[in-house]
Amino acid sequence: MLYVVFQLNSERYALAAQSIVEVLPLVNLKVIPKAPEGIVGALNYHGQPIPVLDLKLLAYGVRSTALMGTRIIISQLTIAEKGERLLGMVAERVCKTIHRSSHDFRPQSVETPEAPYLAEVTTDEEGIIQAIDIVKLIPANLLEILSKSMEQPTGKNS
């Protein structure tokens, strides 16, 4: 399976590419006044407004920095029993992809009940890469807000 590798702070993480629609350069977003914590704006994606979250803000409480490698990952978010919707996610140093089988990932070495989004780990020549479960990273109140608009049509090539 293909994974997209990115950084939060100095740590490397991976997202399964199967749900990723596109990776875009960091662009100016429409600011949403009084948006819930984690939503940093909205993006016009082929005529469809989609919310954009900041992964570093959700995980570490600090906004991502606009670096050369900072990107917006457009993904199909699937919420059990709710459906799917397009979602943008800001991530730093989105720089490469890796191919790994499920057997290449191992349980993490420390139980992290306060960070249930941290999944299994794999390694490469640069060290450890940890998979992230995006649905578990998004707080329940924010998931509820995002799921309310799931009746809107979504698609990979809208």
Secondary structure, 3 states (H helix, E strand, C coil): CEEEEEEECCEEEEEEHHHEEEEEECCCCECCCCCCCCEEEEEEECCEEEEEEEHHHHHHCCCCCCCCCCEEEEEEEEECCCEEEEEEEEEEEEEEEEECCHHHCECCCCCCCCCCCEEEEEEECCEEEEEECHHHHCCHHHHHHHHHCCCCCCCCCC
